Amino acid sequence: MPRRLENDRCLFGVTLALCLLGAVMIFSASAVTAEQLYGHSYIFLVRQAAWLFIGLLGMFALMKTDYRRLREPAVIYPVVCGVLLLLVGTFFLDKSHATHRWIKFGPVGLQPSELAKLATILYLAWFLDQKRRNKASMEFRKQDFWRTIFPAAGPILVYVALILLQPDLGTSIDILVVASAVLFVAGLSWKWLAVGLAAAIPVVYLLITQVAYR
């Protein structure tokens, strides 16, 4: 127990240090602009501090939550489906900066693609854990596409396709990289990664050269 507390304190210290560093960088980069636009050089710093406070409250709440509850279908299914609905919902709202990335709640904006990153990690972790608990190896090395690779990657590819349509190439690549890393660690053959990379290269090239805003 003391060992765990020591690790938690170290992780908390690093997290807090990064948050404070980010706040300093935001103030350094925005002070002049904030003064010119709003007559108050600290306005963006105050906003960042407010969101930082909310984030820390959320972190403390999660620290008190048993992480094993996150692998329950009652948690995973609503998260995966909820993020999917939010991504689809962006296309029925007015564009913001020529894209369908944001859902506005008055002065507050929500970007579902950021939630898709978290949903990707939770879903893949749950899927891999289900295979382990059912004593059925992922068997990625046996190239069991329909039983393992397809159900693991299918929902993630739906996320990526919707995010690409927003369009948001950067977030799509982020999700693919994270998902590929998780699956590779789980035993996915590098050959499947090579196939995926070969298929993605022409798509990325077309998006970069043909789409003006990504």
N, CA, C and O of each residue as an XYZ file, in Angstrom:
856
protein
N       0.817     -1.217      0.000
C       0.000      0.000      0.000
C       0.851      1.267      0.000
O       0.575      2.175     -0.784
N       1.891      1.364      0.864
C       2.749      2.549      0.825
C       3.383      2.745     -0.539
O       3.538      3.873     -1.007
N       3.756      1.619     -1.184
C       4.371      1.705     -2.498
C       3.403      2.334     -3.500
O       3.788      3.175     -4.312
N       2.148      1.913     -3.427
C       1.140      2.456     -4.337
C       0.935      3.940     -4.094
O       0.837      4.717     -5.043
N       0.869      4.343     -2.821
C       0.690      5.754     -2.503
C       1.859      6.582     -3.005
O       1.680      7.700     -3.489
N       3.060      6.023     -2.887
C       4.246      6.736     -3.365
C       4.167      6.945     -4.867
O       4.480      8.029     -5.360
N       3.748      5.910     -5.604
C       3.616      6.037     -7.053
C       2.526      7.035     -7.420
O       2.688      7.820     -8.354
N       1.408      7.005     -6.682
C       0.318      7.936     -6.955
C       0.762      9.381     -6.745
O       0.419     10.262     -7.535
N       1.516      9.620     -5.691
C       1.990     10.976     -5.418
C       2.940     11.453     -6.507
O       2.896     12.612     -6.918
N       3.788     10.563     -6.964
C       4.723     10.920     -8.040
C       3.955     11.262     -9.314
O       4.242     12.265     -9.967
N       2.984     10.432     -9.663
C       2.186     10.674    -10.860
C       1.396     11.969    -10.735
O       1.295     12.736    -11.692
N       0.837     12.209     -9.552
C       0.080     13.437     -9.325
C       0.981     14.660     -9.450
O       0.585     15.674    -10.024
N       2.195     14.560     -8.909
C       3.132     15.674     -8.993
C       3.507     16.004    -10.423
O       3.564     17.173    -10.804
N       3.766     14.967    -11.219
C       4.111     15.184    -12.628
C       2.929     15.799    -13.376
O       3.101     16.727    -14.166
N       1.734     15.276    -13.122
C       0.529     15.805    -13.781
C       0.308     17.273    -13.440
O       0.033     18.091    -14.319
N       0.428     17.597    -12.164
C       0.228     18.982    -11.731
C       1.282     19.903    -12.335
O       0.973     21.023    -12.741
N       2.530     19.430    -12.395
C       3.604     20.236    -12.973
C       3.339     20.526    -14.449
O       3.554     21.646    -14.911
N       2.872     19.519    -15.187
C       2.571     19.716    -16.605
C       1.407     20.684    -16.793
O       1.419     21.505    -17.710
N       0.405     20.588    -15.926
C      -0.739     21.504    -16.008
C      -0.309     22.947    -15.752
O      -0.730     23.863    -16.458
N       0.523     23.138    -14.747
C       1.001     24.485    -14.432
C       1.886     25.028    -15.551
O       1.814     26.209    -15.892
N       2.718     24.158    -16.117
C       3.561     24.581    -17.238
C       2.696     24.996    -18.419
O       2.978     25.997    -19.078
N       1.641     24.228    -18.688
C       0.732     24.581    -19.772
C       0.061     25.921    -19.540
O      -0.106     26.704    -20.475
N      -0.327     26.192    -18.292
C      -0.956     27.476    -17.970
C       0.009     28.631    -18.200
O      -0.380     29.678    -18.717
N       1.258     28.441    -17.818
C       2.269     29.477    -18.032
C       2.470     29.730    -19.524
O       2.569     30.879    -19.954
N       2.530     28.655    -20.312
C       2.716     28.798    -21.752
C       1.528     29.523    -22.394
O       1.707     30.351    -23.286
N       0.323     29.205    -21.935
C      -0.866     29.878    -22.471
C      -0.824     31.373    -22.167
O      -1.121     32.194    -23.034
N      -0.460     31.720    -20.949
C      -0.376     33.140    -20.598
C       0.700     33.840    -21.418
O       0.502     34.960    -21.889
N       1.832     33.179    -21.583
C       2.927     33.772    -22.346
C       2.527     34.023    -23.796
O       2.909     35.032    -24.389
N       1.750     33.091    -24.364
C       1.392     33.201    -25.779
C       0.172     34.086    -26.024
O      -0.024     34.562    -27.143
N      -0.653     34.314    -25.000
C      -1.929     35.000    -25.227
C      -2.071     36.344    -24.528
O      -3.056     37.046    -24.756
N      -1.122     36.721    -23.689
C      -1.280     37.938    -22.885
C      -1.473     39.183    -23.748
O      -2.365     39.989    -23.482
N      -0.649     39.344    -24.770
C      -0.735     40.539    -25.613
C      -2.047     40.564    -26.387
O      -2.721     41.592    -26.441
N      -2.408     39.431    -26.988
C      -3.659     39.358    -27.751
C      -4.869     39.610    -26.858
O      -5.795     40.323    -27.245
N      -4.858     39.023    -25.657
C      -5.970     39.224    -24.722
C      -6.102     40.689    -24.324
O      -7.213     41.200    -24.185
N      -4.980     41.358    -24.142
C      -4.997     42.781    -23.785
C      -5.585     43.613    -24.916
O      -6.347     44.549    -24.675
N      -5.227     43.268    -26.157
C      -5.720     44.016    -27.309
C      -7.209     43.785    -27.558
O      -7.933     44.717    -27.908
N      -7.666     42.545    -27.377
C      -9.051     42.206    -27.686
C     -10.018     42.496    -26.544
O     -11.138     42.958    -26.764
N      -9.572     42.220    -25.325
C     -10.487     42.305    -24.181
C     -10.059     43.318    -23.125
O     -10.790     43.558    -22.165
N      -8.881     43.911    -23.296
C      -8.395     44.862    -22.315
C      -7.982     44.221    -21.009
O      -7.883     44.896    -19.984
N      -7.743     42.930    -21.039
C      -7.390     42.179    -19.829
C      -6.439     41.056    -20.243
O      -6.858     40.089    -20.878
N      -5.180     41.183    -19.889
C      -4.182     40.221    -20.353
C      -4.305     38.850    -19.702
O      -3.694     37.888    -20.167
N      -5.092     38.750    -18.628
C      -5.180     37.481    -17.903
C      -6.416     36.656    -18.260
O      -6.640     35.607    -17.655
N      -7.217     37.098    -19.219
C      -8.502     36.449    -19.448
C      -8.354     34.987    -19.876
O      -9.089     34.123    -19.397
N      -7.407     34.709    -20.776
C      -7.225     33.323    -21.219
C      -6.608     32.464    -20.117
O      -6.902     31.274    -20.008
N      -5.766     33.068    -19.317
C      -5.181     32.341    -18.189
C      -6.258     31.975    -17.171
O      -6.259     30.869    -16.629
N      -7.174     32.911    -16.915
C      -8.263     32.639    -15.968
C      -9.150     31.511    -16.485
O      -9.554     30.633    -15.722
N      -9.451     31.538    -17.776
C     -10.262     30.463    -18.356
C      -9.558     29.117    -18.226
O     -10.173     28.114    -17.864
N      -8.265     29.109    -18.525
C      -7.504     27.869    -18.410
C      -7.485     27.372    -16.967
O      -7.608     26.174    -16.714
N      -7.331     28.296    -16.027
C      -7.309     27.912    -14.612
C      -8.650     27.316    -14.185
O      -8.692     26.373    -13.395
N      -9.741     27.868    -14.709
C     -11.068     27.344    -14.369
C     -11.239     25.919    -14.874
O     -11.722     25.050    -14.148
N     -10.841     25.679    -16.126
C     -10.940     24.324    -16.670
C      -9.964     23.377    -15.983
O     -10.256     22.194    -15.809
N      -8.821     23.894    -15.600
C      -7.853     23.072    -14.869
C      -8.439     22.622    -13.534
O      -8.262     21.475    -13.124
N      -9.131     23.528    -12.867
C      -9.758     23.186    -11.590
C     -10.818     22.101    -11.778
O     -10.893     21.154    -10.995
N     -11.632     22.246    -12.817
C     -12.658     21.236    -13.099
C     -12.012     19.891    -13.426
O     -12.475     18.841    -12.981
N     -10.934     19.940    -14.212
C     -10.231     18.710    -14.555
C      -9.641     18.013    -13.346
O      -9.679     16.786    -13.251
N      -9.096     18.787    -12.421
C      -8.532     18.201    -11.202
C      -9.620     17.566    -10.343
O      -9.407     16.513     -9.744
N     -10.782     18.205    -10.285
C     -11.899     17.602     -9.551
C     -12.291     16.263    -10.171
O     -12.552     15.290     -9.464
N     -12.329     16.229    -11.510
C     -12.634     14.973    -12.191
C     -11.587     13.910    -11.934
O     -11.912     12.734    -11.774
N     -10.322     14.326    -11.894
C      -9.242     13.381    -11.632
C      -9.368     12.777    -10.239
O      -9.209     11.569    -10.061
N      -9.655     13.627     -9.252
C      -9.818     13.121     -7.886
C     -11.008     12.168     -7.790
O     -10.963     11.178     -7.060
N     -12.071     12.476     -8.533
C     -13.242     11.593     -8.518
C     -12.898     10.228     -9.105
O     -13.317      9.198     -8.578
N     -12.133     10.222    -10.196
C     -11.740      8.960    -10.819
C     -10.766      8.183     -9.945
O     -10.758      6.952     -9.964
N      -9.945      8.894     -9.179
C      -9.017      8.212     -8.278
C      -9.767      7.402     -7.226
O      -9.256      6.398     -6.729
N     -10.969      7.835     -6.891
C     -11.778      7.135     -5.893
C     -12.631      6.028     -6.512
O     -13.343      5.312     -5.808
N     -12.549      5.897     -7.839
C     -13.362      4.903     -8.542
C     -12.543      3.648     -8.821
O     -11.391      3.740     -9.244
N     -13.122      2.499     -8.591
C     -12.456      1.230     -8.885
C     -12.349      1.079    -10.398
O     -13.365      0.971    -11.084
N     -11.128      1.072    -10.919
C     -10.932      1.026    -12.369
C     -11.504     -0.242    -12.986
O     -11.802     -0.266    -14.180
N     -11.663     -1.299    -12.190
C     -12.192     -2.551    -12.728
C     -13.647     -2.425    -13.168
O     -14.144     -3.244    -13.940
N     -14.312     -1.406    -12.676
C     -15.690     -1.175    -13.112
C     -15.751     -0.708    -14.562
O     -16.791     -0.828    -15.210
N     -14.648     -0.181    -15.070
C     -14.622      0.319    -16.440
C     -14.669     -0.802    -17.466
O     -14.909     -0.549    -18.647
N     -14.443     -2.041    -17.031
C     -14.471     -3.150    -17.977
C     -15.849     -3.811    -18.047
O     -16.013     -4.819    -18.734
N     -16.820     -3.266    -17.358
C     -18.170     -3.812    -17.390
C     -18.898     -3.339    -18.650
O     -18.791     -2.170    -19.019
N     -19.637     -4.236    -19.314
C     -20.393     -3.834    -20.511
C     -21.332     -2.663    -20.260
O     -21.589     -1.867    -21.163
N     -21.844     -2.553    -19.041
C     -22.754     -1.452    -18.710
C     -22.061     -0.105    -18.799
O     -22.722      0.929    -18.879
N     -20.736     -0.108    -18.784
C     -19.957      1.121    -18.939
C     -19.479      1.269    -20.377
O     -19.591      2.346    -20.961
N     -18.946      0.195    -20.947
C     -18.334      0.248    -22.273
C     -19.356      0.557    -23.359
O     -19.126      1.447    -24.179
N     -20.470     -0.150    -23.384
C     -21.453      0.043    -24.451
C     -21.999      1.470    -24.505
O     -22.042      2.055    -25.588
N     -22.416      2.049    -23.382
C     -22.887      3.440    -23.441
C     -21.810      4.423    -23.892
O     -22.102      5.380    -24.609
N     -20.561      4.189    -23.472
C     -19.477      5.086    -23.866
C     -19.247      5.018    -25.369
O     -19.207      6.049    -26.042
N     -19.094      3.803    -25.898
C     -18.820      3.625    -27.327
C     -19.977      4.158    -28.169
O     -19.755      4.888    -29.135
N     -21.204      3.800    -27.812
C     -22.370      4.245    -28.582
C     -22.629      5.738    -28.398
O     -23.028      6.422    -29.341
N     -22.404      6.243    -27.189
C     -22.614      7.663    -26.938
C     -21.682      8.536    -27.757
O     -22.107      9.542    -28.324
N     -20.411      8.157    -27.822
C     -19.449      8.912    -28.627
C     -19.818      8.831    -30.102
O     -19.700      9.816    -30.831
N     -20.263      7.658    -30.540
C     -20.687      7.499    -31.932
C     -21.842      8.442    -32.262
O     -21.835      9.084    -33.312
N     -22.821      8.528    -31.386
C     -23.959      9.426    -31.606
C     -23.520     10.889    -31.631
O     -24.032     11.681    -32.423
N     -22.577     11.246    -30.767
C     -22.080     12.622    -30.755
C     -21.351     12.954    -32.055
O     -21.505     14.049    -32.595
N     -20.558     12.008    -32.554
C     -19.842     12.233    -33.814
C     -20.822     12.415    -34.968
O     -20.643     13.295    -35.810
N     -21.854     11.581    -35.003
C     -22.869     11.719    -36.052
C     -23.639     13.030    -35.877
O     -23.972     13.701    -36.854
N     -23.915     13.382    -34.632
C     -24.686     14.586    -34.361
C     -24.031     15.867    -34.839
O     -24.726     16.835    -35.147
N     -22.705     15.893    -34.909
C     -22.019     17.111    -35.350
C     -22.390     17.498    -36.777
O     -22.340     18.676    -37.133
N     -22.763     16.515    -37.598
C     -23.082     16.806    -38.994
C     -24.465     17.438    -39.156
O     -24.798     17.935    -40.231
N     -25.259     17.420    -38.102
C     -26.592     18.023    -38.154
C     -26.609     19.416    -37.525
O     -27.662     20.041    -37.404
N     -25.437     19.888    -37.132
C     -25.318     21.210    -36.529
C     -24.583     22.148    -37.478
O     -23.952     21.707    -38.438
N     -24.670     23.426    -37.204
C     -23.981     24.408    -38.035
C     -22.473     24.213    -37.945
O     -21.942     23.803    -36.913
N     -21.802     24.513    -39.044
C     -20.352     24.391    -39.075
C     -19.696     25.438    -38.187
O     -20.222     26.533    -37.988
N     -18.542     25.074    -37.663
C     -17.723     26.014    -36.900
C     -16.340     26.025    -37.526
O     -15.635     25.016    -37.509
N     -15.952     27.173    -38.083
C     -14.676     27.294    -38.791
C     -14.601     26.296    -39.947
O     -13.572     25.653    -40.157
N     -15.685     26.175    -40.683
C     -15.763     25.347    -41.894
C     -15.673     23.855    -41.609
O     -15.400     23.080    -42.525
N     -15.890     23.433    -40.384
C     -15.840     22.008    -40.057
C     -17.016     21.633    -39.156
O     -17.669     22.490    -38.560
N     -17.263     20.330    -39.077
C     -18.293     19.795    -38.183
C     -17.625     19.122    -36.985
O     -17.823     17.928    -36.761
N     -16.853     19.856    -36.229
C     -16.100     19.265    -35.124
C     -16.700     19.541    -33.757
O     -16.417     18.817    -32.802
N     -17.516     20.565    -33.646
C     -17.910     21.039    -32.327
C     -19.410     20.916    -32.096
O     -20.215     21.035    -33.020
N     -19.760     20.676    -30.843
C     -21.135     20.771    -30.373
C     -21.157     21.876    -29.325
O     -20.467     21.789    -28.309
N     -21.948     22.912    -29.573
C     -21.959     24.080    -28.703
C     -23.088     23.995    -27.679
O     -24.234     23.697    -28.013
N     -22.738     24.262    -26.443
C     -23.710     24.399    -25.364
C     -23.556     25.804    -24.782
O     -22.946     25.992    -23.730
N     -24.119     26.779    -25.483
C     -23.923     28.163    -25.084
C     -22.468     28.553    -25.287
O     -21.939     28.396    -26.388
N     -21.812     29.057    -24.253
C     -20.407     29.454    -24.382
C     -19.435     28.277    -24.322
O     -18.237     28.442    -24.550
N     -19.956     27.092    -24.016
C     -19.105     25.913    -23.860
C     -19.185     25.057    -25.117
O     -20.271     24.795    -25.634
N     -18.018     24.621    -25.606
C     -17.956     23.774    -26.784
C     -17.431     22.391    -26.452
O     -16.525     22.245    -25.631
N     -17.999     21.373    -27.090
C     -17.575     19.986    -26.895
C     -17.101     19.424    -28.220
O     -17.798     19.540    -29.228
N     -15.921     18.816    -28.230
C     -15.367     18.219    -29.433
C     -15.420     16.695    -29.289
O     -14.563     16.116    -28.621
N     -16.409     16.033    -29.904
C     -16.574     14.587    -29.740
C     -15.366     13.764    -30.171
O     -15.143     12.675    -29.643
N     -14.589     14.268    -31.120
C     -13.423     13.508    -31.569
C     -12.411     13.309    -30.448
O     -11.681     12.319    -30.444
N     -12.360     14.242    -29.497
C     -11.472     14.067    -28.351
C     -11.991     12.952    -27.441
O     -11.208     12.185    -26.881
N     -13.304     12.870    -27.301
C     -13.886     11.782    -26.521
C     -13.668     10.440    -27.214
O     -13.579      9.402    -26.559
N     -13.582     10.471    -28.557
C     -13.353      9.232    -29.304
C     -11.997      8.616    -28.965
O     -11.842      7.396    -29.006
N     -11.022      9.448    -28.634
C      -9.715      8.921    -28.230
C      -9.849      8.086    -26.959
O      -9.314      6.981    -26.871
N     -10.566      8.624    -25.984
C     -10.774      7.902    -24.730
C     -11.603      6.643    -24.958
O     -11.300      5.588    -24.401
N     -12.651      6.753    -25.779
C     -13.499      5.596    -26.066
C     -12.708      4.493    -26.762
O     -12.946      3.310    -26.518
N     -11.773      4.873    -27.624
C     -10.931      3.891    -28.311
C     -10.123      3.073    -27.320
O     -10.079      1.846    -27.406
N      -9.489      3.749    -26.386
C      -8.670      3.062    -25.386
C      -9.529      2.158    -24.508
O      -9.168      1.008    -24.257
N     -10.661      2.672    -24.042
C     -11.535      1.882    -23.176
C     -12.075      0.656    -23.905
O     -12.122     -0.437    -23.339
N     -12.482      0.839    -25.165
C     -13.049     -0.284    -25.913
C     -12.015     -1.373    -26.162
O     -12.288     -2.552    -25.939
N     -10.831     -0.987    -26.622
C      -9.804     -1.985    -26.910
C      -9.360     -2.698    -25.636
O      -9.149     -3.910    -25.644
N      -9.218     -1.954    -24.550
C      -8.841     -2.580    -23.279
C      -9.908     -3.578    -22.840
O      -9.595     -4.675    -22.376
N     -11.172     -3.185    -22.993
C     -12.272     -4.097    -22.633
C     -12.269     -5.323    -23.526
O     -12.424     -6.442    -23.035
N     -12.094     -5.134    -24.840
C     -12.115     -6.248    -25.786
C     -11.000     -7.239    -25.481
O     -11.230     -8.448    -25.453
N      -9.803     -6.732    -25.256
C      -8.673     -7.607    -24.944
C      -8.890     -8.326    -23.617
O      -8.554     -9.502    -23.475
N      -9.448     -7.618    -22.658
C      -9.701     -8.233    -21.354
C     -10.752     -9.329    -21.460
O     -10.645    -10.352    -20.784
N     -11.768     -9.129    -22.300
C     -12.786    -10.160    -22.490
C     -12.180    -11.433    -23.057
O     -12.534    -12.534    -22.635
N     -11.275    -11.287    -24.004
C     -10.613    -12.457    -24.575
C      -9.793    -13.179    -23.519
O      -9.782    -14.409    -23.462
N      -9.113    -12.415    -22.693
C      -8.287    -13.036    -21.653
C      -9.154    -13.737    -20.614
O      -8.851    -14.858    -20.206
N     -10.214    -13.093    -20.192
C     -11.074    -13.667    -19.159
C     -11.823    -14.893    -19.661
O     -12.160    -15.780    -18.876
N     -12.086    -14.949    -20.961
C     -12.760    -16.112    -21.537
C     -11.779    -17.208    -21.924
O     -12.149    -18.209    -22.538
N     -10.508    -16.995    -21.550
C      -9.449    -17.964    -21.838
C      -9.351    -18.266    -23.331
O      -9.035    -19.383    -23.741
N      -9.627    -17.255    -24.115
C      -9.499    -17.395    -25.564
C      -8.454    -16.403    -26.027
O      -8.711    -15.200    -26.065
N      -7.287    -16.890    -26.376
C      -6.191    -16.016    -26.785
C      -6.595    -15.176    -27.985
O      -7.404    -15.597    -28.812
N      -6.018    -13.980    -28.066
C      -6.307    -13.120    -29.201
C      -5.909    -13.774    -30.516
O      -6.540    -13.539    -31.546
N      -4.871    -14.588    -30.483
C      -4.434    -15.351    -31.651
C      -4.236    -14.458    -32.874
O      -4.533    -14.854    -34.001
N      -3.733    -13.256    -32.636
C      -3.451    -12.374    -33.762
C      -2.418    -12.995    -34.702
O      -2.468    -12.809    -35.918
N      -1.494    -13.729    -34.117
C      -0.431    -14.296    -34.941
C      -0.957    -15.378    -35.877
O      -0.291    -15.732    -36.850
N      -2.153    -15.909    -35.590
C      -2.774    -16.898    -36.463
C      -3.636    -16.229    -37.528
O      -4.304    -16.903    -38.312
N      -3.615    -14.905    -37.549
C      -4.355    -14.142    -38.552
C      -5.852    -14.450    -38.514
O      -6.489    -14.573    -39.560
N      -6.412    -14.574    -37.312
C      -7.842    -14.810    -37.144
C      -8.574    -13.485    -37.328
O      -8.909    -12.813    -36.353
N      -8.816    -13.120    -38.565
C      -9.321    -11.783    -38.877
C     -10.730    -11.555    -38.345
O     -10.969    -10.573    -37.642
N     -11.661    -12.441    -38.665
C     -13.065    -12.203    -38.356
C     -13.386    -12.323    -36.877
O     -14.326    -11.684    -36.406
N     -12.630    -13.127    -36.126
C     -12.924    -13.318    -34.708
C     -12.189    -12.337    -33.799
O     -12.613    -12.089    -32.671
N     -11.110    -11.795    -34.287
C     -10.322    -10.928    -33.410
C     -10.076     -9.549    -34.002
O     -10.490     -8.543    -33.426
N      -9.414     -9.497    -35.135
C      -8.995     -8.211    -35.687
C     -10.195     -7.353    -36.090
O     -10.241     -6.165    -35.773
N     -11.159     -7.944    -36.784
C     -12.304     -7.161    -37.258
C     -13.137     -6.594    -36.110
O     -13.409     -5.393    -36.108
N     -13.559     -7.412    -35.125
C     -14.335     -6.828    -34.017
C     -13.533     -5.859    -33.166
O     -14.101     -4.963    -32.541
N     -12.207     -6.030    -33.136
C     -11.381     -5.100    -32.364
C     -11.251     -3.762    -33.075
O     -11.348     -2.705    -32.451
N     -11.031     -3.812    -34.382
C     -10.756     -2.588    -35.134
C     -12.003     -1.961    -35.748
O     -11.994     -0.776    -36.079
N     -13.080     -2.740    -35.905
C     -14.274     -2.245    -36.588
C     -14.829     -0.945    -36.029
O     -14.940      0.032    -36.769
N     -15.184     -0.897    -34.740
C     -15.724      0.352    -34.183
C     -14.748      1.519    -34.271
O     -15.154      2.668    -34.447
N     -13.459      1.214    -34.146
C     -12.454      2.279    -34.218
C     -12.417      2.879    -35.618
O     -12.293      4.094    -35.774
N     -12.524      2.028    -36.632
C     -12.511      2.521    -38.009
C     -13.751      3.360    -38.308
O     -13.688      4.295    -39.108
N     -14.872      3.037    -37.678
C     -16.075      3.863    -37.839
C     -15.827      5.258    -37.262
O     -16.178      6.265    -37.876
N     -15.220      5.304    -36.080
C     -14.847      6.598    -35.498
C     -13.968      7.390    -36.461
O     -14.218      8.564    -36.735
N     -12.939      6.724    -36.965
C     -11.967      7.394    -37.832
C     -12.649      7.927    -39.089
O     -12.376      9.049    -39.516
N     -13.534      7.129    -39.682
C     -14.224      7.562    -40.899
C     -15.067      8.811    -40.636
O     -15.054      9.748    -41.434
N     -15.789      8.826    -39.532
C     -16.621      9.990    -39.203
C     -15.772     11.227    -38.923
O     -16.135     12.339    -39.307
N     -14.649     11.027    -38.256
C     -13.777     12.163    -37.946
C     -13.120     12.702    -39.212
O     -12.921     13.909    -39.342
N     -12.784     11.818    -40.140
C     -12.220     12.267    -41.411
C     -13.222     13.110    -42.194
O     -12.836     14.039    -42.905
N     -14.492     12.791    -42.064
C     -15.522     13.541    -42.786
C     -15.762     14.922    -42.193
O     -16.419     15.748    -42.827
N     -15.255     15.198    -41.006
C     -15.547     16.489    -40.350
C     -14.985     17.701    -41.098
O     -15.757     18.654    -41.206
N     -13.812     17.814    -41.610
C     -12.706     16.858    -41.631
C     -11.678     17.171    -40.538
O     -11.474     18.327    -40.167
N     -11.037     16.110    -40.035
C     -10.008     16.270    -39.007
C      -8.994     15.144    -39.167
O      -9.111     14.090    -38.541
N      -8.008     15.383    -40.007
C      -7.019     14.353    -40.311
C      -6.125     14.054    -39.120
O      -5.800     12.894    -38.866
N      -5.722     15.083    -38.386
C      -4.789     14.899    -37.277
C      -5.328     13.977    -36.203
O      -4.630     13.065    -35.759
N      -6.579     14.207    -35.774
C      -7.171     13.361    -34.738
C      -7.365     11.939    -35.239
O      -7.193     10.987    -34.479
N      -7.720     11.784    -36.505
C      -7.878     10.447    -37.082
C      -6.579      9.663    -37.010
O      -6.573      8.485    -36.654
N      -5.485     10.319    -37.348
C      -4.182      9.659    -37.289
C      -3.824      9.322    -35.850
O      -3.286      8.248    -35.579
N      -4.116     10.226    -34.929
C      -3.846      9.961    -33.509
C      -4.545      8.686    -33.042
O      -3.937      7.842    -32.383
N      -5.819      8.554    -33.385
C      -6.592      7.385    -32.960
C      -6.039      6.111    -33.586
O      -5.939      5.085    -32.913
N      -5.680      6.166    -34.857
C      -5.130      4.988    -35.525
C      -3.802      4.566    -34.912
O      -3.543      3.374    -34.743
N      -2.967      5.534    -34.582
C      -1.671      5.214    -33.978
C      -1.862      4.566    -32.612
O      -1.215      3.565    -32.302
N      -2.743      5.129    -31.800
C      -3.002      4.567    -30.468
C      -3.570      3.158    -30.579
O      -3.116      2.247    -29.886
N      -4.565      2.975    -31.451
C      -5.181      1.659    -31.616
C      -4.172      0.636    -32.127
O      -4.148     -0.501    -31.655
N      -3.344      1.029    -33.085
C      -2.334      0.117    -33.623
C      -1.339     -0.297    -32.555
O      -0.946     -1.462    -32.487
N      -0.928      0.654    -31.717
C       0.022      0.346    -30.648
C      -0.573     -0.649    -29.656
O       0.098     -1.595    -29.242
N      -1.831     -0.436    -29.275
C      -2.487     -1.343    -28.319
C      -2.601     -2.745    -28.904
O      -2.297     -3.726    -28.225
N      -3.036     -2.848    -30.152
C      -3.213     -4.152    -30.775
C      -1.879     -4.849    -31.008
O      -1.785     -6.070    -30.887
N      -0.854     -4.085    -31.338
C       0.464     -4.684    -31.550
C       1.004     -5.268    -30.249
O       1.547     -6.372    -30.236
N       0.852     -4.523    -29.161
C       1.289     -5.027    -27.857
C       0.504     -6.284    -27.480
O       1.028     -7.172    -26.808
N      -0.760     -6.351    -27.918
C      -1.599     -7.509    -27.616
C      -1.237     -8.726    -28.454
O      -1.709     -9.830    -28.180
N      -0.406     -8.537    -29.472
C       0.035     -9.675    -30.268
C      -0.282     -9.598    -31.741
O      -0.075    -10.573    -32.464
N      -0.778     -8.466    -32.205
C      -1.076     -8.322    -33.625
C       0.199     -8.424    -34.450
O       1.199     -7.773    -34.146
N       0.157     -9.242    -35.492
C       1.323     -9.428    -36.348
C       1.686     -8.123    -37.055
O       0.811     -7.357    -37.459
N       2.976     -7.887    -37.195
C       3.431     -6.682    -37.878
C       2.972     -6.676    -39.329
O       2.894     -5.615    -39.948
N       2.665     -7.860    -39.881
C       2.199     -7.927    -41.265
C       0.849     -7.219    -41.425
O       0.609     -6.542    -42.424
N      -0.028     -7.385    -40.428
C      -1.306     -6.696    -40.484
C      -1.115     -5.189    -40.370
O      -1.822     -4.417    -41.018
N      -0.163     -4.774    -39.546
C       0.136     -3.347    -39.438
C       0.651     -2.804    -40.765
O       0.309     -1.691    -41.165
N       1.481     -3.600    -41.446
C       2.014     -3.181    -42.738
C       0.893     -3.046    -43.767
O       0.884     -2.112    -44.569
N      -0.051     -3.989    -43.734
C      -1.197     -3.917    -44.649
C      -2.026     -2.664    -44.370
O      -2.430     -1.956    -45.292
N      -2.272     -2.402    -43.090
C      -3.030     -1.210    -42.720
C      -2.328      0.070    -43.130
O      -2.964      1.004    -43.617
N      -1.016      0.117    -42.934
C      -0.245      1.300    -43.319
C      -0.279      1.505    -44.823
O      -0.430      2.631    -45.297
N      -0.138      0.408    -45.583
C      -0.165      0.509    -47.040
C      -1.519      1.014    -47.533
O      -1.590      1.761    -48.510
N      -2.593      0.605    -46.855
C      -3.927      1.058    -47.248
C      -4.162      2.512    -46.857
O      -4.904      3.227    -47.531
N      -3.531      2.950    -45.771
C      -3.761      4.305    -45.275
C      -2.977      5.360    -46.050
O      -3.433      6.498    -46.168
N      -1.820      5.008    -46.573
C      -0.953      5.987    -47.237
C      -1.660      6.712    -48.385
O      -1.642      7.943    -48.411
N      -2.288      6.001    -49.342
C      -2.948      6.745    -50.430
C      -4.108      7.609    -49.948
O      -4.352      8.682    -50.499
N      -4.832      7.146    -48.913
C      -5.943      7.934    -48.377
C      -5.425      9.229    -47.758
O      -5.971     10.305    -47.999
N      -4.367      9.113    -46.961
C      -3.780     10.291    -46.325
C      -3.232     11.250    -47.378
O      -3.372     12.466    -47.253
N      -2.614     10.700    -48.405
C      -2.059     11.540    -49.476
C      -3.162     12.337    -50.171
O      -3.007     13.534    -50.417
N      -4.273     11.674    -50.485
C      -5.382     12.363    -51.141
C      -5.973     13.443    -50.244
O      -6.321     14.527    -50.714
N      -6.085     13.148    -48.958
C      -6.630     14.140    -48.032
C      -5.723     15.361    -47.924
O      -6.202     16.494    -47.868
N      -4.426     15.128    -47.895
C      -3.480     16.234    -47.769
C      -3.468     17.107    -49.019
O      -3.392     18.332    -48.930
N      -3.543     16.467    -50.183
C      -3.400     17.209    -51.436
C      -4.720     17.741    -51.986
O      -4.723     18.726    -52.725
N      -5.845     17.106    -51.639
C      -7.119     17.474    -52.253
C      -8.061     18.244    -51.334
O      -8.934     18.968    -51.813
N      -7.897     18.100    -50.023
C      -8.791     18.774    -49.081
C      -8.101     20.022    -48.558
O      -7.004     19.949    -48.006
N      -8.751     21.173    -48.735
C      -8.107     22.439    -48.371
C      -7.960     22.597    -46.869
O      -6.948     23.110    -46.392
N      -8.968     22.157    -46.117
C      -8.939     22.352    -44.657
C      -9.082     20.996    -43.995
O     -10.043     20.268    -44.248
N      -8.103     20.654    -43.129
C      -8.101     19.327    -42.526
C      -8.147     19.417    -41.021
O      -8.151     18.392    -40.341
